[in-house]
């Protein structure tokens, strides 16, 4: 009987069998290595595969014996070393009834790809459900927020979504149309500058905008969201409030325009340090774009040296209602330092209290300096060992910094200890050591 040709390139396993399916010889390709194949000789082929594949092996032997060739079947081949691999076999009958030959191709690479595909599909499914969970939480927060929230396309500044609070407060015209057209024309350039800053830095300082035909004031905060097909701006709007009507007054300082034009910088903050109002002189002092760009920001963003300045200012104002001649350093938008002297006072009652701070350019006069504190040290070289000179230098510097802290805190020991990073008990001990105990406090400012 003629042999039906089967094209199998480079088989990984070749088994020569008798007509009963008993293995007479076995060879392996380069991809599989097993040194103990002789143990297969004399065994039935069906005994060398995993149990579930024995029937497939017997079927291939029967088909090849009766029709000359079997179909391709996949079995798990167990090798003498214990290795198990998925192999796809076909069996062919040799001429003159000399037996059968089984050739097989390893499916390990295919199995690994299938495993990776399944793992990738499972990972994608997990990521999908995580994304859905995050999206659901975002939607709940978006809809439940009492704050007006809008999503604006960064490309064309069109509002694409608004939460219920925005629809109630701003109306469908703002929520679904061109937001820029609802802003007071005088503030549109400042609004574009805020968007540009948010695009570059991820977020921008709050600004006050006036919206709609009535030009109602709103505090606007902008941040950037990464999305497809392009980035979005997240606009959060909070009513800035409407000033309560006041009785006509002959006091010239009741005129907001007069305050705005004061030559000295003026800032009004709440007790948490948030800026409520700033005049033109302060805006110029810190090189900001305008009052709208700093309202809602923390004053400590610019007033941050040396460390606890704003804390000390608020602590003194809470206790004494006023603060005079507080010398410090303020930093502008370019991070350039400027020496200023601050006077502050508290106004209002209860939760409506606010603090007004007046900034005067220049340095607070000082009767001592770090150079004066070390004056004469070099003249003592040779008169005492280096260890003694170092101890004396440290003592002079320590006294200098204690005096400077007391002067900065207007004699208040608690505030001075905070500035120096000391406990009050440690400061008292140093005051006694340097003979500063008598003049450290005034009649107005006393320790707790």
C-alpha positions in Angstrom: 0.0 0.0 0.0 1.3 3.4 -0.9 2.1 5.9 1.9 0.1 9.2 2.0 2.6 12.0 2.1 2.3 14.4 5.1 4.4 17.5 5.3 5.7 18.0 8.8 8.7 20.2 9.1 11.3 19.4 11.8 9.3 17.1 14.2 10.2 17.5 17.8 9.3 13.9 18.7 9.6 10.8 16.3 8.4 7.4 17.5 8.7 4.2 15.6 5.9 1.8 16.6 4.8 -1.7 15.8 1.3 -2.3 14.6 0.1 -2.7 18.2 1.4 0.7 19.1 4.5 -0.5 21.1 7.5 1.8 20.9 10.5 0.3 19.1 12.7 3.5 19.0 12.4 7.2 19.8 14.2 10.4 18.9 13.9 14.0 19.9 14.5 17.2 18.0 16.7 20.1 19.2 14.0 21.9 21.2 13.5 19.0 23.6 16.2 17.2 25.6 15.8 14.0 27.6 18.6 11.5 28.1 16.6 8.5 29.1 14.4 7.7 26.1 15.6 4.0 26.0 13.1 3.4 28.9 10.3 3.9 26.4 11.4 1.0 24.2 9.1 -2.0 24.7 6.3 0.1 26.3 3.0 0.8 24.7 2.8 4.4 23.5 -0.5 5.0 25.3 1.3 4.4 28.6 3.7 7.3 28.1 1.0 10.0 27.9 -1.2 11.6 30.5 -4.2 9.4 31.2 -6.7 11.6 29.3 -4.6 11.2 26.2 -4.4 7.4 26.1 -7.6 7.0 24.1 -6.4 9.6 21.6 -3.1 7.6 21.1 -5.1 4.3 20.6 -7.3 6.1 18.1 -4.3 7.3 16.1 -2.8 3.8 16.1 -6.0 2.3 14.9 -6.6 4.9 12.2 -3.0 4.6 10.8 -3.2 0.8 10.8 -6.5 0.8 8.9 -6.3 3.8 6.6 -2.6 4.6 6.4 -2.6 7.9 8.3 -4.3 9.4 11.3 -5.5 12.9 11.9 -3.7 15.3 14.1 -4.4 15.0 17.8 -3.0 16.8 20.8 -1.9 14.9 23.9 0.2 15.7 26.9 3.4 13.7 26.5 5.1 12.6 29.8 8.9 12.1 29.3 11.1 9.8 31.4 12.6 12.8 33.3 9.0 13.8 34.4 8.7 16.7 32.0 5.2 17.0 30.5 4.7 18.9 27.3 1.7 19.4 25.0 2.5 17.6 21.7 0.5 17.4 18.5 0.9 14.0 16.8 0.0 12.3 13.6 0.6 8.6 12.9 1.6 7.1 9.6 1.7 3.4 8.5 5.0 2.2 6.9 5.1 0.0 3.8 5.3 -3.8 3.9 3.6 -3.9 7.3 6.9 -2.9 8.9 5.1 -0.8 11.5 4.0 2.7 12.2 5.8 6.0 12.8 4.4 8.9 14.9 5.7 12.4 14.5 4.9 15.2 16.9 5.3 18.9 17.2 5.6 20.7 20.5 2.9 23.1 21.4 4.6 24.7 24.4 5.1 28.0 22.7 1.5 28.1 21.7 0.4 27.1 25.2 2.5 29.9 26.7 1.0 32.4 24.3 -2.5 31.2 25.2 -1.7 31.5 28.9 -0.4 35.0 28.4 -3.5 35.9 26.3 -5.8 34.6 29.1 -3.7 36.5 31.7 -3.9 39.7 29.6 -7.6 39.3 29.2 -8.1 38.8 32.9 -6.0 41.9 33.7 -7.9 44.0 31.2 -11.1 42.9 32.7 -9.9 43.8 36.2 -8.7 47.2 35.0 -12.0 47.7 33.3 -14.0 47.1 36.5 -11.6 49.3 38.5 -12.1 52.0 35.9 -15.8 51.6 36.2 -15.7 51.8 40.0 -13.6 55.0 39.8 -15.9 56.5 37.3 -18.9 55.6 39.4 -17.3 57.3 42.5 -16.4 60.3 40.4 -19.9 60.6 39.1 -21.4 60.3 42.6 -19.1 63.1 43.9 -19.7 65.2 40.8 -23.4 65.0 41.1 -23.6 65.3 44.9 -21.3 68.3 45.3 -22.9 71.5 46.6 -20.2 73.4 44.7 -20.7 74.4 41.1 -18.4 72.2 38.9 -17.9 72.5 35.2 -15.8 70.5 32.7 -14.3 72.6 29.9 -12.4 71.4 26.8 -8.9 72.9 26.8 -8.8 73.1 23.1 -11.8 75.4 22.4 -13.0 76.5 26.0 -16.4 74.9 25.5 -18.3 73.6 28.6 -19.0 69.9 28.0 -20.5 68.9 31.3 -21.9 70.6 34.4 -23.1 69.1 37.7 -26.6 69.8 39.1 -25.3 72.5 41.5 -23.9 74.4 38.5 -27.1 74.1 36.6 -29.1 75.4 39.5 -26.7 78.3 40.3 -25.4 79.4 36.9 -28.2 78.4 34.6 -28.3 76.3 31.4 -26.7 79.2 29.4 -23.5 79.1 31.3 -23.4 75.3 31.7 -23.9 74.4 28.1 -22.4 77.3 26.2 -19.3 79.5 25.9 -18.3 80.2 29.5 -16.0 83.0 28.4 -18.9 85.0 27.1 -20.5 85.0 30.6 -17.5 86.6 32.2 -17.2 90.4 32.7 -15.3 91.6 29.6 -12.8 93.4 31.9 -11.8 90.0 33.5 -11.6 87.8 30.4 -7.8 88.4 29.8 -7.1 87.5 33.4 -9.3 84.4 33.0 -7.3 83.3 30.0 -4.0 83.8 31.9 -5.4 81.6 34.7 -6.2 78.9 32.1 -2.7 79.1 30.7 -1.2 78.8 34.1 -3.4 75.8 34.9 -2.4 74.2 31.5 1.3 74.7 32.3 1.4 73.8 36.1 -1.7 71.6 36.5 -3.5 74.1 38.7 -3.8 77.9 39.1 -4.5 80.3 42.0 -8.2 81.2 42.6 -9.6 84.4 41.1 -12.8 86.3 41.5 -14.9 86.5 38.3 -18.2 88.2 37.7 -20.7 86.2 35.7 -24.0 86.7 33.9 -26.0 89.8 33.2 -26.0 90.8 36.9 -22.2 90.3 37.2 -22.5 88.2 40.3 -19.1 87.6 42.0 -17.8 84.0 42.1 -14.5 82.6 43.4 -13.1 80.4 40.6 -10.5 77.7 40.9 -9.1 75.9 37.8 -7.1 72.6 37.5 -6.2 70.5 34.5 -7.4 66.9 33.9 -5.8 64.5 31.5 -8.5 62.9 29.3 -9.1 61.6 25.8 -9.2 62.9 23.1 -7.7 66.0 24.8 -7.1 67.6 28.3 -10.0 69.2 30.2 -10.2 72.1 32.6 -12.0 71.5 35.9 -13.7 74.7 37.0 -14.9 75.0 40.6 -17.0 78.0 41.4 -18.1 79.2 44.9 -20.2 82.3 45.5 -18.0 85.1 46.6 -20.9 86.6 48.6 -22.6 90.0 48.3 -21.6 92.7 50.7 -24.3 93.6 53.2 -25.8 97.0 52.7 -24.2 99.6 55.0 -25.4 102.9 56.3 -24.1 105.9 54.5 -20.9 107.1 56.1 -18.9 110.3 56.1 -15.8 108.3 56.9 -13.4 108.7 53.9 -11.8 105.3 54.7 -15.1 103.6 54.0 -14.6 104.2 50.3 -13.2 101.0 48.7 -11.6 103.0 45.9 -9.5 104.9 48.5 -8.3 101.7 50.1 -7.4 100.3 46.6 -5.2 103.3 45.9 -3.3 103.4 49.2 0.4 103.6 48.6 1.1 101.0 51.2 0.3 97.3 50.6 -2.9 96.2 52.3 -4.2 92.6 52.7 -7.2 91.3 54.5 -7.1 87.7 55.6 -9.2 85.3 57.7 -7.9 83.6 60.8 -6.7 80.7 58.7 -4.5 83.0 56.6 -6.7 82.9 53.4 -6.6 86.2 51.5 -10.0 87.9 51.2 -8.9 91.2 49.7 -5.7 92.9 48.5 -5.1 96.4 47.2 -3.1 97.5 44.2 0.0 98.3 46.2 0.2 94.8 47.6 -0.4 93.3 44.1 2.5 95.3 42.8 4.7 94.4 45.8 4.5 90.6 45.0 4.4 91.1 41.2 1.0 89.3 40.8 -1.3 89.6 37.8 -4.1 91.2 39.8 -6.2 90.9 43.0 -8.3 88.1 41.4 -5.2 85.9 41.0 -4.4 85.9 44.8 -7.8 86.0 46.5 -8.4 82.6 48.1 -4.7 81.8 48.3 -2.8 81.5 51.6 -0.7 84.5 52.6 2.1 82.3 53.7 2.7 81.5 50.0 4.5 84.9 49.9 5.1 85.5 53.6 7.2 82.5 54.5 10.4 83.7 56.2 11.7 83.0 58.8 9.4 80.0 59.0 6.7 81.0 61.5 6.1 84.6 60.6 2.4 84.3 59.8 1.9 82.1 62.8 3.5 84.7 65.0 1.5 87.5 63.5 -1.9 85.7 63.9 -0.9 84.7 67.5 -0.1 88.3 68.5 -3.2 89.7 66.7 -5.5 87.2 68.4 -4.0 88.2 71.8 -3.6 91.9 71.5 -5.8 92.7 68.5 -3.0 94.8 67.0 0.6 94.3 65.9 3.1 97.0 65.4 6.5 97.2 63.6 6.9 93.5 62.7 10.0 93.3 60.5 10.2 90.4 58.1 10.8 89.3 54.5 8.2 88.8 51.8 8.8 86.9 48.5 7.3 87.9 45.2 6.0 85.7 42.3 9.6 85.5 41.0 10.8 84.3 44.5 12.8 87.6 45.0 13.0 88.7 48.7 11.9 92.1 49.9 12.3 93.5 53.4 9.0 94.8 54.8 7.6 96.1 58.1 4.1 94.9 58.9 1.4 96.4 61.1 -1.8 94.4 61.7 -5.2 94.7 63.4 -8.2 92.5 63.8 -11.7 93.4 63.0 -15.1 91.7 63.3 -16.5 89.3 65.8 -16.8 85.5 66.1 -16.3 83.5 62.9 -16.5 86.7 60.8 -13.2 88.1 62.2 -10.6 89.1 59.8 -7.1 90.6 60.0 -5.9 93.6 58.0 -2.1 93.8 57.4 -0.3 96.9 56.2 3.0 96.3 54.4 5.7 99.1 54.5 8.8 98.7 52.3 12.2 98.9 54.0 14.0 97.4 57.0 13.1 97.7 60.6 15.8 99.7 62.4 17.9 97.5 64.6 20.4 98.4 67.3 22.5 95.4 66.7 23.8 93.2 63.9 25.4 89.9 63.5 28.7 91.6 62.6 28.6 93.6 65.7 27.9 90.5 67.8 31.2 89.0 66.5 33.1 92.2 66.7 36.5 91.7 68.4 36.7 88.0 68.1 39.7 88.1 65.7 41.6 90.3 68.2 41.5 87.5 70.7 43.3 85.0 68.5 46.3 83.8 70.4 45.0 84.9 73.8 43.1 81.7 74.4 42.9 78.1 73.0 40.7 77.5 69.9 38.1 75.6 72.0 37.6 78.6 74.3 37.3 81.0 71.3 34.7 78.8 69.6 32.7 78.6 72.9 32.8 82.4 73.2 31.8 82.8 69.5 28.8 80.4 69.9 27.7 82.3 73.0 27.8 85.7 71.3 25.8 84.4 68.3 23.3 82.7 70.5 22.8 86.0 72.4 22.4 87.9 69.1 19.8 85.5 67.8 17.8 85.6 71.0 17.8 89.4 71.1 16.8 89.4 67.4 13.9 87.0 68.1 12.7 89.1 71.0 12.8 92.2 68.9 10.9 90.5 66.0 8.2 89.2 68.4 7.9 92.6 70.2 9.3 91.1 73.4 6.8 88.2 73.5 8.7 85.2 74.9 6.3 82.5 73.6 6.5 83.8 70.1 10.3 84.2 70.4 10.6 80.6 71.5 8.6 79.5 68.5 10.8 81.5 66.2 14.0 79.9 67.6 12.6 76.4 67.8 13.0 76.3 71.6 10.8 75.4 74.5 9.8 78.3 76.8 11.8 76.8 79.7 14.9 76.5 77.5 14.5 80.2 76.4 14.1 81.3 80.0 17.3 79.6 81.0 19.2 81.3 78.1 17.7 84.7 79.1 19.0 84.2 82.6 22.4 83.1 81.3 22.9 86.2 79.2 21.3 88.7 81.6 18.3 89.4 79.3 15.6 88.4 81.8 14.8 92.0 83.0 14.1 93.6 79.6 12.5 90.8 77.7 8.9 91.8 78.0 6.9 95.0 78.0 3.9 96.0 80.1 1.6 95.3 77.1 3.0 91.9 76.1 3.2 89.3 78.9 3.8 85.6 78.8 1.0 83.1 79.3 
